Amino acid sequence: MQAISVSEARQNFKKYCDDVVENNDIIIVSRNGNGKENMVWIDLNYYNELQKAKENLEYVMKIDESFNQLEEGKVVTKTMEELEAMANE
C-alpha cells in the first residue's frame, strides 16, 4: 500500500496505474491539501471481489435477521394449499 499526493499521482500516473494492475498494489491519493476527501486506487478485479463480499455480507445479514424474527415468534404459517393458492393469484 502506498500513500501519495495528488501532484505525485499526476507526475507518475502510469507508474502508479502499473503498480495497481500488475502488483495488486493499493494507492491512497491524499487530497487533504485542498480540503477534499482522500481516494483509493485499486485493481478492478479486487474491486469486484469487494463488491461480491459486500453483497454476501448483506445476504448473511438478511438471513441473520430472519433467524432473529423466527426466535421472536414473528412468523406466518401457511399450509401447502394456501401457498399454492397464493402462487396461482
Gaussian input, Z-matrix of N, CA and C with variables (Angstrom, degrees):
# hf/3-21g

backbone

0 1
 N
 C     1     B1
 C     2     B2     1     A1
 N     3     B3     2     A2     1     D1
 C     4     B4     3     A3     2     D2
 C     5     B5     4     A4     3     D3
 N     6     B6     5     A5     4     D4
 C     7     B7     6     A6     5     D5
 C     8     B8     7     A7     6     D6
 N     9     B9     8     A8     7     D7
 C    10    B10     9     A9     8     D8
 C    11    B11    10    A10     9     D9
 N    12    B12    11    A11    10    D10
 C    13    B13    12    A12    11    D11
 C    14    B14    13    A13    12    D12
 N    15    B15    14    A14    13    D13
 C    16    B16    15    A15    14    D14
 C    17    B17    16    A16    15    D15
 N    18    B18    17    A17    16    D16
 C    19    B19    18    A18    17    D17
 C    20    B20    19    A19    18    D18
 N    21    B21    20    A20    19    D19
 C    22    B22    21    A21    20    D20
 C    23    B23    22    A22    21    D21
 N    24    B24    23    A23    22    D22
 C    25    B25    24    A24    23    D23
 C    26    B26    25    A25    24    D24
 N    27    B27    26    A26    25    D25
 C    28    B28    27    A27    26    D26
 C    29    B29    28    A28    27    D27
 N    30    B30    29    A29    28    D28
 C    31    B31    30    A30    29    D29
 C    32    B32    31    A31    30    D30
 N    33    B33    32    A32    31    D31
 C    34    B34    33    A33    32    D32
 C    35    B35    34    A34    33    D33
 N    36    B36    35    A35    34    D34
 C    37    B37    36    A36    35    D35
 C    38    B38    37    A37    36    D36
 N    39    B39    38    A38    37    D37
 C    40    B40    39    A39    38    D38
 C    41    B41    40    A40    39    D39
 N    42    B42    41    A41    40    D40
 C    43    B43    42    A42    41    D41
 C    44    B44    43    A43    42    D42
 N    45    B45    44    A44    43    D43
 C    46    B46    45    A45    44    D44
 C    47    B47    46    A46    45    D45
 N    48    B48    47    A47    46    D46
 C    49    B49    48    A48    47    D47
 C    50    B50    49    A49    48    D48
 N    51    B51    50    A50    49    D49
 C    52    B52    51    A51    50    D50
 C    53    B53    52    A52    51    D51
 N    54    B54    53    A53    52    D52
 C    55    B55    54    A54    53    D53
 C    56    B56    55    A55    54    D54
 N    57    B57    56    A56    55    D55
 C    58    B58    57    A57    56    D56
 C    59    B59    58    A58    57    D57
 N    60    B60    59    A59    58    D58
 C    61    B61    60    A60    59    D59
 C    62    B62    61    A61    60    D60
 N    63    B63    62    A62    61    D61
 C    64    B64    63    A63    62    D62
 C    65    B65    64    A64    63    D63
 N    66    B66    65    A65    64    D64
 C    67    B67    66    A66    65    D65
 C    68    B68    67    A67    66    D66
 N    69    B69    68    A68    67    D67
 C    70    B70    69    A69    68    D68
 C    71    B71    70    A70    69    D69
 N    72    B72    71    A71    70    D70
 C    73    B73    72    A72    71    D71
 C    74    B74    73    A73    72    D72
 N    75    B75    74    A74    73    D73
 C    76    B76    75    A75    74    D74
 C    77    B77    76    A76    75    D75
 N    78    B78    77    A77    76    D76
 C    79    B79    78    A78    77    D77
 C    80    B80    79    A79    78    D78
 N    81    B81    80    A80    79    D79
 C    82    B82    81    A81    80    D80
 C    83    B83    82    A82    81    D81
 N    84    B84    83    A83    82    D82
 C    85    B85    84    A84    83    D83
 C    86    B86    85    A85    84    D84
 N    87    B87    86    A86    85    D85
 C    88    B88    87    A87    86    D86
 C    89    B89    88    A88    87    D87
 N    90    B90    89    A89    88    D88
 C    91    B91    90    A90    89    D89
 C    92    B92    91    A91    90    D90
 N    93    B93    92    A92    91    D91
 C    94    B94    93    A93    92    D92
 C    95    B95    94    A94    93    D93
 N    96    B96    95    A95    94    D94
 C    97    B97    96    A96    95    D95
 C    98    B98    97    A97    96    D96
 N    99    B99    98    A98    97    D97
 C   100   B100    99    A99    98    D98
 C   101   B101   100   A100    99    D99
 N   102   B102   101   A101   100   D100
 C   103   B103   102   A102   101   D101
 C   104   B104   103   A103   102   D102
 N   105   B105   104   A104   103   D103
 C   106   B106   105   A105   104   D104
 C   107   B107   106   A106   105   D105
 N   108   B108   107   A107   106   D106
 C   109   B109   108   A108   107   D107
 C   110   B110   109   A109   108   D108
 N   111   B111   110   A110   109   D109
 C   112   B112   111   A111   110   D110
 C   113   B113   112   A112   111   D111
 N   114   B114   113   A113   112   D112
 C   115   B115   114   A114   113   D113
 C   116   B116   115   A115   114   D114
 N   117   B117   116   A116   115   D115
 C   118   B118   117   A117   116   D116
 C   119   B119   118   A118   117   D117
 N   120   B120   119   A119   118   D118
 C   121   B121   120   A120   119   D119
 C   122   B122   121   A121   120   D120
 N   123   B123   122   A122   121   D121
 C   124   B124   123   A123   122   D122
 C   125   B125   124   A124   123   D123
 N   126   B126   125   A125   124   D124
 C   127   B127   126   A126   125   D125
 C   128   B128   127   A127   126   D126
 N   129   B129   128   A128   127   D127
 C   130   B130   129   A129   128   D128
 C   131   B131   130   A130   129   D129
 N   132   B132   131   A131   130   D130
 C   133   B133   132   A132   131   D131
 C   134   B134   133   A133   132   D132
 N   135   B135   134   A134   133   D133
 C   136   B136   135   A135   134   D134
 C   137   B137   136   A136   135   D135
 N   138   B138   137   A137   136   D136
 C   139   B139   138   A138   137   D137
 C   140   B140   139   A139   138   D138
 N   141   B141   140   A140   139   D139
 C   142   B142   141   A141   140   D140
 C   143   B143   142   A142   141   D141
 N   144   B144   143   A143   142   D142
 C   145   B145   144   A144   143   D143
 C   146   B146   145   A145   144   D144
 N   147   B147   146   A146   145   D145
 C   148   B148   147   A147   146   D146
 C   149   B149   148   A148   147   D147
 N   150   B150   149   A149   148   D148
 C   151   B151   150   A150   149   D149
 C   152   B152   151   A151   150   D150
 N   153   B153   152   A152   151   D151
 C   154   B154   153   A153   152   D152
 C   155   B155   154   A154   153   D153
 N   156   B156   155   A155   154   D154
 C   157   B157   156   A156   155   D155
 C   158   B158   157   A157   156   D156
 N   159   B159   158   A158   157   D157
 C   160   B160   159   A159   158   D158
 C   161   B161   160   A160   159   D159
 N   162   B162   161   A161   160   D160
 C   163   B163   162   A162   161   D161
 C   164   B164   163   A163   162   D162
 N   165   B165   164   A164   163   D163
 C   166   B166   165   A165   164   D164
 C   167   B167   166   A166   165   D165
 N   168   B168   167   A167   166   D166
 C   169   B169   168   A168   167   D167
 C   170   B170   169   A169   168   D168
 N   171   B171   170   A170   169   D169
 C   172   B172   171   A171   170   D170
 C   173   B173   172   A172   171   D171
 N   174   B174   173   A173   172   D172
 C   175   B175   174   A174   173   D173
 C   176   B176   175   A175   174   D174
 N   177   B177   176   A176   175   D175
 C   178   B178   177   A177   176   D176
 C   179   B179   178   A178   177   D177
 N   180   B180   179   A179   178   D178
 C   181   B181   180   A180   179   D179
 C   182   B182   181   A181   180   D180
 N   183   B183   182   A182   181   D181
 C   184   B184   183   A183   182   D182
 C   185   B185   184   A184   183   D183
 N   186   B186   185   A185   184   D184
 C   187   B187   186   A186   185   D185
 C   188   B188   187   A187   186   D186
 N   189   B189   188   A188   187   D187
 C   190   B190   189   A189   188   D188
 C   191   B191   190   A190   189   D189
 N   192   B192   191   A191   190   D190
 C   193   B193   192   A192   191   D191
 C   194   B194   193   A193   192   D192
 N   195   B195   194   A194   193   D193
 C   196   B196   195   A195   194   D194
 C   197   B197   196   A196   195   D195
 N   198   B198   197   A197   196   D196
 C   199   B199   198   A198   197   D197
 C   200   B200   199   A199   198   D198
 N   201   B201   200   A200   199   D199
 C   202   B202   201   A201   200   D200
 C   203   B203   202   A202   201   D201
 N   204   B204   203   A203   202   D202
 C   205   B205   204   A204   203   D203
 C   206   B206   205   A205   204   D204
 N   207   B207   206   A206   205   D205
 C   208   B208   207   A207   206   D206
 C   209   B209   208   A208   207   D207
 N   210   B210   209   A209   208   D208
 C   211   B211   210   A210   209   D209
 C   212   B212   211   A211   210   D210
 N   213   B213   212   A212   211   D211
 C   214   B214   213   A213   212   D212
 C   215   B215   214   A214   213   D213
 N   216   B216   215   A215   214   D214
 C   217   B217   216   A216   215   D215
 C   218   B218   217   A217   216   D216
 N   219   B219   218   A218   217   D217
 C   220   B220   219   A219   218   D218
 C   221   B221   220   A220   219   D219
 N   222   B222   221   A221   220   D220
 C   223   B223   222   A222   221   D221
 C   224   B224   223   A223   222   D222
 N   225   B225   224   A224   223   D223
 C   226   B226   225   A225   224   D224
 C   227   B227   226   A226   225   D225
 N   228   B228   227   A227   226   D226
 C   229   B229   228   A228   227   D227
 C   230   B230   229   A229   228   D228
 N   231   B231   230   A230   229   D229
 C   232   B232   231   A231   230   D230
 C   233   B233   232   A232   231   D231
 N   234   B234   233   A233   232   D232
 C   235   B235   234   A234   233   D233
 C   236   B236   235   A235   234   D234
 N   237   B237   236   A236   235   D235
 C   238   B238   237   A237   236   D236
 C   239   B239   238   A238   237   D237
 N   240   B240   239   A239   238   D238
 C   241   B241   240   A240   239   D239
 C   242   B242   241   A241   240   D240
 N   243   B243   242   A242   241   D241
 C   244   B244   243   A243   242   D242
 C   245   B245   244   A244   243   D243
 N   246   B246   245   A245   244   D244
 C   247   B247   246   A246   245   D245
 C   248   B248   247   A247   246   D246
 N   249   B249   248   A248   247   D247
 C   250   B250   249   A249   248   D248
 C   251   B251   250   A250   249   D249
 N   252   B252   251   A251   250   D250
 C   253   B253   252   A252   251   D251
 C   254   B254   253   A253   252   D252
 N   255   B255   254   A254   253   D253
 C   256   B256   255   A255   254   D254
 C   257   B257   256   A256   255   D255
 N   258   B258   257   A257   256   D256
 C   259   B259   258   A258   257   D257
 C   260   B260   259   A259   258   D258
 N   261   B261   260   A260   259   D259
 C   262   B262   261   A261   260   D260
 C   263   B263   262   A262   261   D261
 N   264   B264   263   A263   262   D262
 C   265   B265   264   A264   263   D263
 C   266   B266   265   A265   264   D264

   B1=1.4401
   B2=1.5256
   B3=1.3221
   B4=1.4522
   B5=1.5267
   B6=1.3049
   B7=1.4573
   B8=1.5217
   B9=1.3201
   B10=1.4618
   B11=1.5256
   B12=1.3155
   B13=1.4612
   B14=1.5342
   B15=1.3095
   B16=1.4641
   B17=1.5249
   B18=1.3163
   B19=1.4717
   B20=1.5295
   B21=1.3373
   B22=1.4681
   B23=1.5300
   B24=1.3211
   B25=1.4695
   B26=1.5231
   B27=1.3078
   B28=1.4738
   B29=1.5259
   B30=1.3210
   B31=1.4713
   B32=1.5275
   B33=1.3260
   B34=1.4749
   B35=1.5270
   B36=1.3037
   B37=1.4633
   B38=1.5315
   B39=1.3393
   B40=1.4612
   B41=1.5251
   B42=1.3338
   B43=1.4686
   B44=1.5232
   B45=1.3337
   B46=1.4601
   B47=1.5268
   B48=1.3247
   B49=1.4724
   B50=1.5216
   B51=1.3334
   B52=1.4687
   B53=1.5268
   B54=1.3334
   B55=1.4680
   B56=1.5265
   B57=1.3215
   B58=1.4675
   B59=1.5240
   B60=1.3286
   B61=1.4642
   B62=1.5257
   B63=1.3149
   B64=1.4622
   B65=1.5265
   B66=1.3335
   B67=1.4656
   B68=1.5262
   B69=1.3293
   B70=1.4695
   B71=1.5252
   B72=1.3188
   B73=1.4592
   B74=1.5319
   B75=1.2953
   B76=1.4617
   B77=1.5208
   B78=1.3241
   B79=1.4546
   B80=1.5220
   B81=1.3240
   B82=1.4617
   B83=1.5240
   B84=1.3190
   B85=1.4601
   B86=1.5204
   B87=1.3187
   B88=1.4592
   B89=1.5167
   B90=1.3199
   B91=1.4637
   B92=1.5221
   B93=1.3171
   B94=1.4660
   B95=1.5131
   B96=1.3196
   B97=1.4467
   B98=1.5172
   B99=1.3331
   B100=1.4586
   B101=1.5362
   B102=1.3231
   B103=1.4618
   B104=1.5099
   B105=1.3164
   B106=1.4657
   B107=1.5268
   B108=1.3253
   B109=1.4680
   B110=1.5272
   B111=1.3254
   B112=1.4620
   B113=1.5168
   B114=1.3236
   B115=1.4587
   B116=1.5261
   B117=1.3357
   B118=1.4630
   B119=1.5213
   B120=1.3287
   B121=1.4607
   B122=1.5198
   B123=1.3252
   B124=1.4684
   B125=1.5216
   B126=1.3133
   B127=1.4544
   B128=1.5325
   B129=1.3215
   B130=1.4586
   B131=1.5262
   B132=1.3194
   B133=1.4677
   B134=1.5266
   B135=1.3291
   B136=1.4639
   B137=1.5228
   B138=1.3202
   B139=1.4686
   B140=1.5293
   B141=1.3290
   B142=1.4667
   B143=1.5260
   B144=1.3307
   B145=1.4706
   B146=1.5276
   B147=1.3264
   B148=1.4662
   B149=1.5308
   B150=1.3242
   B151=1.4612
   B152=1.5292
   B153=1.3227
   B154=1.4592
   B155=1.5308
   B156=1.3324
   B157=1.4641
   B158=1.5224
   B159=1.3119
   B160=1.4652
   B161=1.5262
   B162=1.3273
   B163=1.4604
   B164=1.5248
   B165=1.3314
   B166=1.4619
   B167=1.5212
   B168=1.3228
   B169=1.4559
   B170=1.5231
   B171=1.3278
   B172=1.4667
   B173=1.5278
   B174=1.3359
   B175=1.4629
   B176=1.5314
   B177=1.3360
   B178=1.4634
   B179=1.5251
   B180=1.3273
   B181=1.4653
   B182=1.5316
   B183=1.3329
   B184=1.4655
   B185=1.5241
   B186=1.3275
   B187=1.4673
   B188=1.5236
   B189=1.3299
   B190=1.4609
   B191=1.5288
   B192=1.3172
   B193=1.4623
   B194=1.5310
   B195=1.3167
   B196=1.4634
   B197=1.5219
   B198=1.3300
   B199=1.4653
   B200=1.5278
   B201=1.3245
   B202=1.4655
   B203=1.5254
   B204=1.3248
   B205=1.4620
   B206=1.5262
   B207=1.3209
   B208=1.4603
   B209=1.5260
   B210=1.3371
   B211=1.4613
   B212=1.5244
   B213=1.3338
   B214=1.4642
   B215=1.5281
   B216=1.3251
   B217=1.4596
   B218=1.5174
   B219=1.2958
   B220=1.4657
   B221=1.5305
   B222=1.3141
   B223=1.4637
   B224=1.5205
   B225=1.3095
   B226=1.4636
   B227=1.5135
   B228=1.3208
   B229=1.4456
   B230=1.5268
   B231=1.3312
   B232=1.4662
   B233=1.5270
   B234=1.3172
   B235=1.4548
   B236=1.5245
   B237=1.3083
   B238=1.4599
   B239=1.5307
   B240=1.3185
   B241=1.4673
   B242=1.5275
   B243=1.3231
   B244=1.4670
   B245=1.5318
   B246=1.3079
   B247=1.4576
   B248=1.5283
   B249=1.3382
   B250=1.4575
   B251=1.5194
   B252=1.3249
   B253=1.4713
   B254=1.5352
   B255=1.3180
   B256=1.4703
   B257=1.5234
   B258=1.3405
   B259=1.4553
   B260=1.5264
   B261=1.3371
   B262=1.4623
   B263=1.5245
   B264=1.3049
   B265=1.4773
   B266=1.4890
   A1=107.62
   A2=114.55
   A3=120.16
   A4=109.07
   A5=116.22
   A6=121.94
   A7=107.44
   A8=115.61
   A9=120.33
   A10=109.31
   A11=115.11
   A12=120.67
   A13=109.50
   A14=115.69
   A15=120.56
   A16=109.87
   A17=116.95
   A18=118.86
   A19=110.89
   A20=117.69
   A21=121.12
   A22=109.85
   A23=117.27
   A24=121.37
   A25=110.53
   A26=116.26
   A27=120.40
   A28=111.14
   A29=116.09
   A30=120.77
   A31=111.86
   A32=117.16
   A33=120.67
   A34=111.31
   A35=116.09
   A36=121.51
   A37=112.21
   A38=117.49
   A39=120.63
   A40=111.34
   A41=117.15
   A42=120.55
   A43=110.75
   A44=116.71
   A45=119.77
   A46=111.60
   A47=117.11
   A48=119.76
   A49=109.96
   A50=116.05
   A51=120.15
   A52=110.86
   A53=117.37
   A54=120.78
   A55=110.83
   A56=116.13
   A57=120.48
   A58=110.51
   A59=116.41
   A60=120.27
   A61=112.14
   A62=117.34
   A63=120.60
   A64=113.36
   A65=117.54
   A66=121.14
   A67=113.20
   A68=116.60
   A69=121.53
   A70=111.74
   A71=115.87
   A72=120.82
   A73=109.30
   A74=115.78
   A75=122.73
   A76=106.34
   A77=115.80
   A78=120.81
   A79=108.86
   A80=115.93
   A81=121.33
   A82=106.79
   A83=115.71
   A84=120.32
   A85=107.51
   A86=115.31
   A87=121.93
   A88=109.81
   A89=115.43
   A90=120.71
   A91=109.99
   A92=117.08
   A93=121.56
   A94=113.76
   A95=117.12
   A96=119.82
   A97=113.90
   A98=117.71
   A99=119.85
   A100=111.68
   A101=117.10
   A102=121.12
   A103=115.49
   A104=118.21
   A105=120.73
   A106=110.21
   A107=115.07
   A108=121.34
   A109=110.64
   A110=116.09
   A111=121.57
   A112=109.38
   A113=115.49
   A114=120.38
   A115=109.50
   A116=115.27
   A117=120.69
   A118=108.91
   A119=115.52
   A120=121.38
   A121=107.50
   A122=115.74
   A123=120.78
   A124=109.16
   A125=115.14
   A126=122.63
   A127=109.99
   A128=117.14
   A129=121.45
   A130=111.97
   A131=118.15
   A132=120.04
   A133=111.21
   A134=116.33
   A135=120.80
   A136=110.36
   A137=116.32
   A138=120.63
   A139=110.27
   A140=116.91
   A141=120.68
   A142=111.37
   A143=117.02
   A144=120.34
   A145=110.53
   A146=116.82
   A147=120.23
   A148=111.04
   A149=116.39
   A150=120.05
   A151=110.64
   A152=116.31
   A153=120.98
   A154=110.41
   A155=116.51
   A156=120.77
   A157=110.51
   A158=116.82
   A159=121.23
   A160=110.23
   A161=116.55
   A162=120.22
   A163=111.08
   A164=116.91
   A165=120.66
   A166=111.18
   A167=116.97
   A168=120.83
   A169=110.54
   A170=117.18
   A171=120.76
   A172=110.62
   A173=116.54
   A174=121.41
   A175=110.27
   A176=116.98
   A177=121.32
   A178=110.20
   A179=116.65
   A180=120.19
   A181=110.96
   A182=117.47
   A183=120.81
   A184=110.37
   A185=116.83
   A186=120.44
   A187=109.56
   A188=117.03
   A189=121.40
   A190=110.24
   A191=117.37
   A192=120.84
   A193=110.96
   A194=116.78
   A195=120.19
   A196=111.42
   A197=116.30
   A198=119.59
   A199=110.91
   A200=116.60
   A201=119.84
   A202=110.98
   A203=116.94
   A204=120.93
   A205=110.71
   A206=116.35
   A207=120.67
   A208=110.49
   A209=116.92
   A210=120.89
   A211=112.27
   A212=116.80
   A213=121.23
   A214=112.44
   A215=115.93
   A216=120.10
   A217=114.02
   A218=117.25
   A219=121.73
   A220=108.79
   A221=115.40
   A222=120.89
   A223=109.85
   A224=114.36
   A225=121.42
   A226=106.47
   A227=116.58
   A228=121.11
   A229=109.09
   A230=115.75
   A231=121.90
   A232=108.46
   A233=115.64
   A234=120.08
   A235=108.41
   A236=116.37
   A237=120.79
   A238=110.06
   A239=116.04
   A240=119.55
   A241=111.09
   A242=116.58
   A243=119.98
   A244=111.06
   A245=116.65
   A246=120.78
   A247=111.61
   A248=116.42
   A249=119.92
   A250=111.00
   A251=116.67
   A252=120.68
   A253=109.70
   A254=116.81
   A255=120.23
   A256=110.55
   A257=116.65
   A258=120.87
   A259=111.84
   A260=116.73
   A261=120.73
   A262=112.67
   A263=118.12
   A264=120.62
   A265=111.92
   D1=136.04
   D2=179.43
   D3=-125.35
   D4=146.04
   D5=173.58
   D6=-117.16
   D7=124.34
   D8=-177.33
   D9=-134.27
   D10=164.57
   D11=176.48
   D12=-88.99
   D13=167.81
   D14=177.43
   D15=-62.39
   D16=-41.76
   D17=-179.26
   D18=-64.89
   D19=-38.29
   D20=175.90
   D21=-64.35
   D22=-39.44
   D23=178.17
   D24=-62.44
   D25=-42.02
   D26=178.93
   D27=-63.97
   D28=-45.77
   D29=-174.93
   D30=-67.30
   D31=-31.49
   D32=-174.21
   D33=-128.02
   D34=39.70
   D35=-174.42
   D36=-53.59
   D37=-50.99
   D38=-177.94
   D39=-61.43
   D40=-42.29
   D41=-179.89
   D42=-58.56
   D43=-46.01
   D44=-177.77
   D45=-70.96
   D46=-34.58
   D47=174.32
   D48=-61.95
   D49=-43.39
   D50=177.95
   D51=-63.48
   D52=-41.65
   D53=178.38
   D54=-58.39
   D55=-42.08
   D56=-178.75
   D57=-67.29
   D58=-50.15
   D59=-173.22
   D60=-76.05
   D61=-44.85
   D62=-173.54
   D63=-84.17
   D64=-30.86
   D65=-174.90
   D66=-113.29
   D67=6.09
   D68=-177.06
   D69=53.39
   D70=33.46
   D71=179.15
   D72=-78.03
   D73=156.73
   D74=175.38
   D75=-115.02
   D76=128.15
   D77=-177.93
   D78=-113.78
   D79=123.80
   D80=173.69
   D81=-97.58
   D82=121.40
   D83=178.89
   D84=-101.59
   D85=114.25
   D86=-177.65
   D87=-82.43
   D88=123.58
   D89=178.24
   D90=-117.82
   D91=21.56
   D92=-176.19
   D93=-63.62
   D94=-27.02
   D95=-177.10
   D96=-60.00
   D97=-26.71
   D98=-179.00
   D99=-115.46
   D100=20.19
   D101=174.27
   D102=77.18
   D103=12.16
   D104=-179.47
   D105=-102.08
   D106=160.83
   D107=178.92
   D108=-66.44
   D109=151.21
   D110=173.44
   D111=-72.07
   D112=165.30
   D113=177.44
   D114=-136.07
   D115=166.47
   D116=-177.88
   D117=-128.89
   D118=134.67
   D119=173.09
   D120=-102.37
   D121=125.67
   D122=176.53
   D123=-135.97
   D124=159.63
   D125=177.25
   D126=-66.30
   D127=144.90
   D128=-178.93
   D129=-59.63
   D130=-39.36
   D131=178.60
   D132=-61.94
   D133=-41.39
   D134=178.02
   D135=-65.10
   D136=-41.93
   D137=176.86
   D138=-58.55
   D139=-45.91
   D140=179.49
   D141=-62.01
   D142=-38.51
   D143=176.67
   D144=-63.77
   D145=-40.78
   D146=178.05
   D147=-63.53
   D148=-41.14
   D149=179.05
   D150=-63.63
   D151=-41.94
   D152=178.99
   D153=-64.27
   D154=-42.00
   D155=178.17
   D156=-63.12
   D157=-39.23
   D158=178.21
   D159=-63.20
   D160=-45.03
   D161=178.39
   D162=-62.52
   D163=-41.26
   D164=178.17
   D165=-63.79
   D166=-40.93
   D167=178.56
   D168=-63.27
   D169=-42.61
   D170=177.85
   D171=-61.15
   D172=-39.92
   D173=178.72
   D174=-64.59
   D175=-44.29
   D176=179.25
   D177=-63.01
   D178=-38.89
   D179=179.29
   D180=-65.21
   D181=-36.40
   D182=176.59
   D183=-66.39
   D184=-41.40
   D185=177.94
   D186=-63.63
   D187=-43.09
   D188=178.84
   D189=-60.57
   D190=-43.07
   D191=177.53
   D192=-62.94
   D193=-38.21
   D194=177.63
   D195=-62.57
   D196=-42.18
   D197=177.56
   D198=-64.24
   D199=-39.32
   D200=176.96
   D201=-61.58
   D202=-42.71
   D203=178.03
   D204=-63.29
   D205=-39.57
   D206=178.62
   D207=-63.26
   D208=-45.57
   D209=179.22
   D210=-63.56
   D211=-30.83
   D212=179.67
   D213=-85.44
   D214=0.13
   D215=178.91
   D216=77.37
   D217=16.19
   D218=179.27
   D219=-87.43
   D220=70.10
   D221=-177.84
   D222=-129.19
   D223=158.72
   D224=175.03
   D225=-121.23
   D226=130.42
   D227=-179.51
   D228=-105.41
   D229=130.96
   D230=178.62
   D231=-129.14
   D232=145.45
   D233=173.25
   D234=-80.83
   D235=165.97
   D236=178.61
   D237=-60.74
   D238=-38.51
   D239=179.56
   D240=-63.96
   D241=-40.51
   D242=178.45
   D243=-65.13
   D244=-40.42
   D245=177.97
   D246=-64.38
   D247=-43.06
   D248=178.66
   D249=-64.29
   D250=-38.81
   D251=178.17
   D252=-63.82
   D253=-40.16
   D254=178.98
   D255=-64.99
   D256=-38.32
   D257=-179.14
   D258=-67.58
   D259=-28.62
   D260=-177.97
   D261=-86.94
   D262=-3.64
   D263=-178.52
   D264=-76.42

